[in-house]
Amino acid sequence: MPVNALAENIFGTIGAILWTVQLIPQLFKSYRTKSTEGLSPWLVFLWGMAALPLGVYVIVQDLNVPLIVQPQLFGLFSLFSWGQCMYYGAARSRLWCAVVLGSTLVVWGALEAALVFALRPSYRRGSPAGKSGVRFFGILSSILISGALLPQFYEIYKHGAVLGISLTFMAIDCLGGVFSILSLIFKRRVDVIAAVAYSLVVVRPPIAQINIA
């Protein structure tokens, strides 16, 4: 594919918009039904945690702005969904959910910023340690994104069906990954680790919808 900064940013922007709204159907579904039965809290919590190393990776790599915004929004809404699981599913109080969720977001944001500032100088100098550190965070995010499906598989096995997951959310999530991959294709050099992470986003919706009853 030829290098095309305009196409890169257009596709990246579309992906960012989709990932901005993707979890809204899931959040609305949980709010409307006042239930998160069938939705593993570990799934959305680990997705929220995966956004941290992925955010570090894309920022230090200096990918396009939409792809830098994506992990932040994905992590934020994932953790909001986790808060709903704690409130509706685990019957935690609103105060407990607000304090724990707020504290998690503060620590998450501070840690991401600290890691970016720590890694960026050595990475820009081209030092092996800096490159290895950034690569580690890219691989870690991919592991967390794919590993988060394991507890959801257990929920599907336990109920014998897919429950609690908004199909609209999964469809938008998948499309966001597709457009993010397209934006990478038009870069001067395709970022393989980021492409793998986004490919896992595309693959996980159909996998998570498998009915094993």
N, C-alpha and C positions, 0 to 999 in steps of 0.2 A: 504494500500500500504506500502511496506517496505521502510525504509529510504534509499535513494540512492543519495549521493551528486553528483555523476557523472551525473546521469539522470537529477537531478534538474538543474545542470548548462548547460547541453546540451539543454534541452527544453527551459530554460531561454534564452540561447544564440540565439536559433532559433527565439524565440519570439522577442528578441531585434533587430535582423537583419531585421525581417519583419516590425517591427515598425519604424525602421530607414528609410526604403524605402517606407513605405506605402503611405505617402502623396505626394511623388514625382509624381505619375501619376496625382493627383489632381492639383498640382502646374503646371505641364506641360500642362494639359488640359486648365486651366485658362489662361496660357501664350499663348498657341497656338490660342485659340479662342478670346483672348483679352476681355474676358467676364466672369463674375461670376454670371450671372443671374440665379436665382433658388437656389443658394448656400447662405444660411443665414450667414452674417458676425458674428452674435451672436453665431451661432453654433461653428465655429472654434475659436472664441475669448474665449468662455466659456470652450472649450476643452483645450485651452492654459492655462487658469486660473486653471482648474482642475489639471493640471500637477504639479502645485506648491504644494498644500497640499498632493497630492499623492507622490511627490518626498520627502517631509519631512517625510511622513509616512514610506516609504520603506527604507530610509536611517537610520532613528532612530531605526527601527525594525531590521536593519542589515540583510535584505534579500540578496539573491545572487546578485553579481555584475551586471549581465545582467538586472535584474529587477530594479536595481537602475538607470541604464542608460536609460531604457525605457521611464520613465516620462519626462526626460530632452529632449530627442529627439522628443517625441510626442508633448510636449509643444512648442518647437522651431518651428517645421514645421507647427503646427496649427496656430501660430502667424504669420508666413510667409504667410500662406494662407489668414489670416485675412487682412494682408497688401495688398494682391492682391485685396481683396474685396473693400478695401478703394480706391485703385488706379483705378481699372477698373469699379467697381460698383458705388462708391460715387464720382468719378472723382476728388479725391484729388491729389495734385501735388506729384511728386517723392520726393521732399525735405520734404514735410509734412509727407509722409509715412515713409521716412527714419528716421526722427527725432523722430516721435511718436513711431515707432516700436523699434528703438534702445533704447529709454528711457524706454519703457515697459520691454524690455528684461533685462536691467540693474537693474531696480527696482525688477523685478521678481527674478533674480538670487541672489541679495543682501538679499531680504526678506527670500528666502528659506534657504540660508546659516545661517542667523540670527536665524531663528526658529529652525533649526537643532541644533545649538550650545546652544540654550536656553533650549531645551527639552531633549537633550541626557543625560546630567548628572543626572537629576531627574529620568528619565526613567530607566537608568542603576542601580540606587540605589533601584529601585522597589517602588518608592513613588507613592501613589494613584494619586497625581496631575499629575505626569509625564505620567502615563499610561492613565489617562483620556484625557490629552492633545493630546497624539499621536492618541488615538482612535477617537477623535474629527476630526482630519485632515483626517483620513482614511474615515470616514463617509462623511465629507464635499466633498471629491473628488468624491465619488460615486454619491452624490446629483447633483454636477455640471455636471458630465458626462451624467447622465440620463436627467437632466433638460435642457441641451443644445439642446436636440432633439425638444423641444417645439417650438422654433422659426423656426426650419426647417420644422416642420409639417405645420406651417402657410404658409411657402413658397410653399409647395406642394399643400396646399389647394388653395392658391391664383392663382397658375398657372394651377391647375388641373392635374398636372403631375410632375414627378421627373425630374428636369432640373439642369444642372450645376454641378452634382456630378459624379465623375469618378467611374464607376463600379469596375474597377481594384483596385482603392484605397480602396473601401469598402470591397472587397474580401480579400485583404492583411491585412487590419485592423482586420477583423474577425479572420483570421488565427493567427495573432500575439496574440490575446487574448486567443485563444485555447491553444497555446503552453505555454503561461505564466501561465495559470491555471494548465497545466500538470506539470510545474516546481514546483508549490506550493504543489502538491500532494505528491511529493517525499521528502518534508521536514519532520523533526521529528514531527512538529506540524503544521497542515494546518492553514494558516492565513486566517480566515474567511472574514475579511473586505477587504483584498486585493483580495481574490477570488471573492467577490461580485463585486468589481470595474472592474475586468477583465471580469467577466461574462456579465456586462453591455456593455463592448466593443464588445463582441460576439453577443449580442442580437440586438444592435442598427442598424447594417447594414441592415438586412432584414426589420426591422421596418421602417427605413428611406426610403426604396425603395417601400413602399406601395403606389399604385396609387389610389387616392380617387376620381378621376374624374368620 
